[in-house]
Amino acid sequence: MNRVYVCNCFGVTEAQVKKHAEGGACTPRQIASACKAGTDCGSCVRRIQALLGREACPRREPADQGVPVLSEVEELEEAA
């Protein structure tokens, strides 16, 4: 089996990072909380970011689609 290591300090593989991402970890900090990757020398943080990609974090979607995020807040305030 071919294992591609992302974090050599803690022996964390790409597959492990992807599994944590599927489980809801959408930032390098959340990946670090799940498996320690990125918490020692930090050289793998950019690789983790690349693995997570832009779609990893749902709260980014409105901003990525050009929808003004604050307009939703203004609508809620107007409705109250």
N, C-alpha and C positions, 0 to 999 in steps of 0.2 A: 504494500500500500504506500502510495506516494504522499507524504505529509509536507505541506508547505507551511513553514513556521513564520508567524507574523511577529511574535514576541519571543526572542531567544532567551531573555532573562527568566521568563516563567514557563517556557515551552508551550506557548499558546499557538494553535494552528489557525489557518484561514477558516477551516470548517467550524472550529469552536466559536470564532468571532461571528460567523454567519448564523450559527445556531442561536447565539445570544441575541443577535439582531432580530431574528425571526421571533424570538421570545419577548421582544419589546424594547431592547436596548437600542437607542437611536443616536447616541452620542459617544464619543470616545470615553467620556467620564463614566457613563453607564456601563460600557464594556469593561472598564477598569474595575468598577464595583462588582461586576459579575465574575471576573476571572483574573484580576490583577494586571492584565496586559496594559502596558503603557505607564505603569507606576514606578518603575525603577529608573532606567536610563532615559526613557522617553523617545528613543529613536524609532519606535514602531507607531507612534501616534498618527503620523501622516498616512501610513499604510492602512491603519484602522479607519481613518476618515475616508480613504478611497474605497475601502470595502463597504462601508456603510452607504456611500453614495448620497445623492441629493434626495432620493425618495424615501430614505430611511426614517425621517422624522415627520410624522403627519402634520404637526403644527406649522411646518414650512409651506404646505400646499397652497393656501390662499395667497401668500406673498409671491410664490413662484409663478402663479397663474395670472399675476397682474391685478389681483383683486385687492383693493385697499383694505387692509386688515382693520384699521381704525373705523371704517364705515360701519362695520358690524357693531362695534361698541356704541357709536353714535345712534344707530337704530335702536339699540336696547335702551339707551338713555331717553330717547324720544318716546318710546312706548311706555315708559314708567310714569 
